[in-house]
């Protein structure tokens, strides 16, 4: 993978570990990087690692990382060629993608048109239905007021899953069992997502009981050519926030896997999709799966796919954005299992002690360091630990040892919870009860 125009400079419109990850990939390709930062992040690792850094505002997301004018101005004054949005924040904002291209920059991701289609849940379902993908019954269009959503919920039939269009990481999601609780749940979900994204739009899906969460990773060149790079199992979740991700899924039967791969490739090529994307499905058993949504960006859990598929997905994003053909992307599938655990900070504060695991088959993705002050303003994820081996059993052993070895002092984390998951006999034994609500049921049972 090579980019010929090595004078190109990219601005990273994000923060934390994904910004660090993008900087490292850009450095390998000889690209200069520009970081943006809000006031609490002035001493952040991504700021120190980039070739240049521009402050874009105070702590408030709306005034900094979601401030499109400030980010575009930063790209302009530093002479950037392209903008990489990372994940979350502005990554799936079609208006931002359009502005980026109107201002003459390359948006490292799909076109604004594609983001609009796949970001509109009704339009996305229609697109998938055209090519024969099973879909979950849901909203015909998004809504911002409870009465309109209540009417749609009655048409769909309870229980329903209420979701925020601008959500992510489980933000703005609620299961609504009956009409009497709809308005209250709607208000809570909308308030939650408005704290992290300036988007009031909500939509509904028919609630599917106890499925698995399966993702299919794709790449596209924007000219009708695509690649499928395998599947991930992201079922282990707490309040819709993913905790553990695996590649490949041990629960997905091979016939259904190949059928889903074929449909994902067909969708990628029919959309003329550009860059990295993920098709997300609810899986209930052989031949029983339903399209949920497409994430038109890189995913938090992309690392497990990289370990399995033998490709640098961020590097591939950059290469495709600068005109490399998809046929030129080198990838070599590895006969391994990769498992990732997300470490979350449950409190803000200064990290007074830090030890991260290392060794064969262990990878860390983080932007923290000893002395770093974890802010309270942003996403709670501070570290991802990825273990890889030739069997799930051994990959789990490596990950358990790595989690037990990790020391983060000064802030409260979820390391104990991750350890409980990884040592739980149901999880180790690949028990079918470990569906999407398994972890919540376990934690409720402890209280």
VEXBA-52634 format. One record per residue (C-alpha): residue in one letter; x, y, z. Coordinates in steps of 0.02 Angstrom, whole numbers, padded with zeros to 5 digits, always signed. Example, Ala and Ser with C-alpha at 12.3 -4.5 7.8 and 13.67 -1.06 7.14 Angstrom:
a+00615-00225+00390s+00684-00053+00357
//
This chain:
x+00000+00000+00000x+00077+00165-00054x+00022+00344-00080x+00125+00430-00214x+00085+00610-00165x+00183+00610-00004x+00165+00798+00017x-00018+00770+00064x-00069+00827+00238x-00222+00766+00332x-00319+00844+00474x-00391+00723+00602x-00560+00785+00661x-00562+00677+00817x-00473+00641+00981x-00411+00502+01093x-00354+00331+01036x-00431+00341+00862x-00337+00504+00827x-00175+00420+00883x-00215+00268+00775x-00243+00378+00621x-00081+00474+00652x+00018+00313+00658x-00059+00249+00495x-00027+00416+00410x+00155+00416+00465x+00181+00246+00385x+00117+00318+00221x+00226+00473+00233x+00080+00591+00264x+00091+00743+00376x-00043+00759+00509x-00136+00900+00596x-00226+00871+00760x-00369+00973+00828x-00404+00987+01013x-00523+01061+01140x-00457+01148+01294x-00456+00993+01409x-00354+00899+01278x-00209+01021+01262x-00092+00891+01340x-00169+00742+01250x-00061+00614+01160x-00136+00645+00988x-00088+00829+01005x+00092+00785+01045x+00107+00655+00907x+00040+00758+00761x+00152+00868+00656x+00041+01017+00697x-00104+01049+00816x-00242+01179+00817x-00355+01222+00963x-00536+01225+00904x-00630+01276+01060x-00671+01252+01245x-00724+01088+01328x-00899+01087+01254x-00915+00964+01109x-01030+01083+01017x-00900+01221+01026x-00750+01112+00984x-00751+00938+00906x-00925+00965+00832x-00886+01143+00777x-00879+01119+00590x-00825+01297+00550x-00679+01286+00672x-00621+01118+00604x-00630+01176+00423x-00537+01335+00469x-00401+01230+00551x-00384+01128+00392x-00376+01286+00288x-00242+01377+00389x-00130+01224+00400x-00142+01185+00215x-00220+01014+00230x-00272+00909+00080x-00394+00795+00170x-00493+00770+00330x-00513+00605+00423x-00663+00607+00541x-00620+00449+00640x-00776+00377+00723x-00914+00460+00821x-00921+00651+00823x-00935+00711+00641x-00892+00546+00556x-01070+00510+00496x-01127+00689+00474x-01174+00706+00290x-01180+00897+00299x-01001+00899+00363x-00942+00779+00228x-01023+00890+00097x-00944+01047+00169x-00773+00964+00171x-00784+00925-00014x-00862+01094-00058x-00713+01178+00025x-00595+01078-00086x-00536+00948+00040x-00544+00759+00022x-00662+00679+00147x-00585+00515+00203x-00744+00415+00199x-00895+00390+00088x-00981+00529-00007x-01108+00641+00079x-01242+00560-00030x-01199+00387+00034x-01195+00446+00215x-01367+00524+00193x-01441+00366+00117x-01369+00247+00246x-01391+00370+00390x-01577+00380+00351x-01635+00218+00428x-01789+00206+00318x-01688+00238+00159x-01554+00116+00216x-01682-00021+00242x-01756+00013+00071x-01583+00000-00008x-01550-00165+00079x-01721-00234+00036x-01686-00200-00149x-01543-00325-00147x-01633-00454-00042x-01564-00419+00132x-01687-00466+00271x-01731-00310+00371x-01804-00271+00542x-01973-00184+00533x-01949-00004+00583x-01986+00182+00559x-02031+00248+00389x-01939+00407+00436x-01853+00486+00586x-01945+00599+00708x-01903+00730+00840x-02066+00736+00937x-02139+00600+01047x-02318+00598+00976x-02255+00558+00802x-02145+00419+00867x-02287+00351+00973x-02396+00336+00819x-02258+00241+00727x-02232+00126+00877x-02416+00079+00876x-02404+00038+00691x-02248-00070+00716x-02312-00156+00874x-02231-00168+01046x-02100-00199+01107x-01997-00078+01003x-01817-00019+01009x-01803+00171+01015x-01640+00233+00939x-01556+00400+00909x-01502+00437+00730x-01347+00524+00798x-01313+00395+00931x-01167+00277+00956x-01092+00179+01098x-01266+00138+01160x-01314+00321+01180x-01497+00361+01150x-01562+00182+01147x-01712+00117+01245x-01824-00036+01238x-02005+00020+01253x-02124-00116+01310x-02290-00021+01304x-02366+00144+01247x-02382+00213+01424x-02192+00221+01443x-02152+00285+01269x-02146+00473+01304x-02037+00454+01458x-01913+00339+01371x-01912+00452+01219x-01865+00604+01325x-01727+00509+01417x-01653+00441+01255x-01658+00610+01169x-01577+00698+01318x-01440+00567+01323x-01393+00582+01140x-01404+00772+01142x-01264+00772+01271x-01144+00696+01143x-01218+00742+00973x-01319+00891+00917x-01454+00785+00835x-01630+00762+00905x-01688+00637+00774x-01750+00468+00834x-01814+00312+00748x-01890+00144+00793x-01859-00039+00757x-01960-00190+00806x-01873-00263+00959x-01789-00429+00919x-01773-00537+01075x-01604-00611+01124x-01509-00600+00959x-01323-00595+00928x-01243-00437+00857x-01144-00481+00700x-01047-00357+00594x-00976-00375+00419x-00825-00265+00376x-00812-00197+00199x-00702-00083+00096x-00753+00004-00063x-00663+00112-00192x-00810+00222-00241x-00810+00149-00416x-00918-00003-00389x-00782-00119-00322x-00780-00188-00146x-00698-00309-00026x-00773-00405+00119x-00648-00427+00261x-00740-00545+00375x-00861-00540+00520x-00857-00487+00702x-00963-00539+00849x-01004-00387+00958x-01139-00467+01063x-01068-00442+01238x-01141-00273+01283x-01189-00176+01439x-01335-00057+01411x-01302-00065+01224x-01118-00019+01248x-01004-00152+01173x-00882-00229+01296x-00803-00376+01204x-00783-00404+01016x-00721-00559+00925x-00668-00601+00748x-00731-00716+00681x-00895-00757+00769x-00897-00934+00837x-01087-00934+00833x-01113-00893+00649x-01141-01047+00541x-01037-01053+00382x-01183-01055+00260x-01260-00899+00335x-01088-00817+00348x-01058-00836+00161x-01234-00776+00121x-01208-00620+00227x-01037-00590+00147x-01115-00601-00026x-01253-00478+00018x-01131-00357+00101x-01021-00357-00053x-01170-00331-00167x-01228-00184-00060x-01053-00107-00056x-01038-00113-00244x-01217-00055-00279x-01190+00096-00167x-01023+00138-00253x-00962+00142-00074x-00795+00226-00037x-00686+00184+00112x-00718+00074+00263x-00894+00028+00317x-00986-00098+00423x-01151-00187+00396x-01231-00232+00562x-01352-00377+00585x-01456-00459+00720x-01428-00647+00709x-01547-00776+00784x-01482-00937+00709x-01444-01019+00540x-01527-00920+00402x-01613-00802+00525x-01534-00630+00523x-01592-00452+00498x-01505-00295+00438x-01496-00161+00573x-01391-00022+00500x-01233+00023+00408x-01097+00122+00494x-01017+00231+00361x-00852+00249+00453x-00713+00151+00536x-00772+00056+00690x-00701+00056+00866x-00680-00133+00849x-00587-00127+00683x-00429-00195+00765x-00496-00373+00780x-00533-00373+00593x-00358-00308+00556x-00281-00451+00654x-00390-00578+00564x-00388-00503+00388x-00205-00453+00386x-00236-00273+00331x-00214-00098+00403x-00391-00033+00387x-00345+00148+00424x-00205+00138+00298x-00328+00066+00173x-00448+00211+00206x-00310+00336+00172x-00249+00246+00017x-00423+00233-00058x-00458+00416-00023x-00301+00465-00119x-00343+00357-00270x-00263+00187-00239x-00362+00049-00324x-00446-00078-00214x-00355-00215-00309x-00190-00144-00247x-00235-00164-00063x-00135-00308+00006x-00226-00417+00131x-00190-00594+00186x-00318-00681+00296x-00241-00756+00451x-00304-00919+00529x-00322-00835+00698x-00452-00778+00823x-00442-00599+00886x-00536-00537+01040x-00546-00358+01101x-00594-00286+01270x-00643-00104+01294x-00576-00021+01451x-00686+00122+01510x-00650+00259+01636x-00793+00268+01761x-00725+00430+01836x-00623+00579+01780x-00454+00622+01854x-00267+00607+01838x-00188+00438+01799x-00062+00419+01939x+00000+00246+01892x-00006+00147+01731x+00053-00023+01672x-00007-00093+01506x+00013-00275+01455x+00130-00330+01316x+00198-00487+01237x+00158-00607+01096x-00019-00589+01032x-00060-00433+01134x-00100-00262+01059x-00150-00101+01147x-00240+00046+01069x-00242+00197+01184x-00201+00380+01206x-00174+00378+01395x-00009+00392+01488x+00046+00413+01668x+00006+00591+01718x-00133+00608+01588x-00291+00686+01655x-00447+00595+01595x-00579+00729+01559x-00761+00710+01605x-00823+00789+01445x-00798+00650+01319x-00820+00465+01283x-00770+00350+01426x-00664+00228+01325x-00479+00250+01366x-00401+00086+01310x-00430-00064+01198x-00336-00226+01227x-00332-00352+01085x-00274-00531+01103x-00239-00644+00954x-00202-00831+00943x-00239-00981+00834x-00389-01035+00938x-00524-00946+01036x-00471-01039+01192x-00293-00973+01183x-00344-00798+01130x-00457-00791+01283x-00315-00850+01395x-00203-00713+01327x-00338-00581+01351x-00375-00637+01529x-00191-00626+01575x-00178-00455+01490x-00330-00385+01581x-00267-00452+01748x-00096-00374+01715x-00164-00201+01672x-00146-00069+01807x-00231+00101+01795x-00223+00205+01953x-00305+00372+01988x-00469+00338+01897x-00601+00204+01919x-00617+00083+01772x-00717-00068+01716x-00568-00188+01722x-00653-00294+01857x-00808-00312+01750x-00705-00364+01598x-00616-00494+01702x-00783-00564+01763x-00844-00580+01584x-00686-00666+01522x-00686-00791+01667x-00873-00826+01660x-00909-01008+01616x-01050-00961+01496x-00934-00848+01396x-00790-00972+01396x-00903-01117+01343x-00982-01019+01199x-01151-01043+01282x-01296-00991+01172x-01368-00893+01318x-01234-00760+01294x-01349-00657+01183x-01355-00469+01171x-01441-00451+01341x-01338-00583+01433x-01221-00463+01523x-01363-00351+01581x-01454-00504+01650x-01296-00558+01742x-01271-00387+01820x-01455-00372+01869x-01442-00542+01951x-01299-00480+02060x-01399-00332+02126
//
